[in-house]
Amino acid sequence: MAEMYEVRAKVISQKGTCGAGHKVGDEWVIGYRTPEGICLSALNAMLPNALVLMFSGTFPWGSDPDSTTVACPDAANPVVFELRRVR
């Protein structure tokens, strides 16, 4: 079985009014369980990339193999998350 890492999701940018109340600096750890308090729409947007990081994958377009960014699907009130593999 492949080694599984946890992934830290951190809000690095927020504009407008987030319906879930997320703000810059908020953090969650994504692992075996759904993080409490995170918006399901944001989690749904970040989950494909989080799974790549959880199972040792990388993104060829990124400069840091342990992180990537993902935006919330609410274009009128965008929240941007940094996903970082926890080693």
N, C-alpha and C positions, 0 to 999 in steps of 0.2 A: 504494500500500500504506500502511496506517495505521502511524503511528509506534508502536514497541513500547518500553515501559519495563520495567526490572527491578523486582521487588517484594521488599522485605525482610520476612521473616517473623521475628518476635521473640517468644519466650515471655515473657508479662507476668504470668502467674499459673499456679501448679501446685499441686494438692492431691492427697493420697494418694501412691501410688507409680506413677510413669509406667513402663510396661513397656519403653519405649525409652530411659529414663534422661534425658528432657528435663527441664530445670530453668530457672527464671527467669533471663533474661539470654541464653539460647542464641539464636543468630541464623543464618539462612540467606538466601541470595539466590536467588530463583526467576527464571529467565530461559529461555534456550533449552534448558538441560539440567536434569535432576533434581538437586536439591541432595543432596550426600553426607551421610549420617548422619541424615536426617529419617525419622521413622516414616511408612510408606506410608499408614496409616489417617489420620493427621493431614494428610498431603499431599493425600489424596483429599478430605478435608473442606474444605480451604482452596482447592483448585484453582479451583472456579467463581468465587469472589470474587477470587482472584489474577488470573485472566484478565480480569475486568472492569477491574481497576486497570492491568494490563499494556497494555491497548488503549484507554486514556484515558477509561474509563467512571467513573461516580460512583454513590454510593448515596444516594438522596434522603432517607433517614432519618438520615444521618450529619451531624455538624457539621463534619467535616474531609473535603473531597473527595478527599484523597490517602491516606486510611486507613480501615480497618474492622477488626473483631475477629471471630475464628472460634474455636470450641471444638472440641477433639478429641472424637470420638464415644464415648470411654470415660467414661460418666457417673459411674462409681465413683471414677475417678482423673482428674478433668478437668484438661486443660492448655488454657490460653487463649493464642492467638497474636494479636499485632497484625500486620496486613499493611499495609505502607506503600509507596506508589509512590516509586521512586527517580528523581528528576529530574536 
